[in-house]
């Protein structure tokens, strides 16, 4: 009998390598899934802030719409679609609360100006993250009723 060389891997070595690769793939897949959830959640928060900005601009720059918004703080709110492009079924609620009381405050020049406070909130339920809320506050000047 001559010299015999052991070439290749044993079955145990192949199984251990396959197990390590499988576990690594599961870990990477988990990271990718969590990253996608966080990116989606961030996109929805940005869209909610855009909805609020639109409501505030409507109140500020279109005075005729201010009076229809100036109902105190509604209990129900207005239904809005959070992500119309990717998930039109993801709806939420926009509440715009306008303080009907006019307050005056001094500006940096020392002149006092009247203003009203508007607080708006967008609430929705994220499929994978539960209840979400984004709030905004705006002070409107030169708005008289």
Beta strands, then each sheet from edge to edge (+ up, - down):
strand 1: 78-83
strand 2: 87-98
strand 3: 103-106
strand 4: 112-126
strand 5: 130-141
sheet 1: 1+ 2- 4+ 3-
sheet 2: 1+ 2- 4+ 5-
end
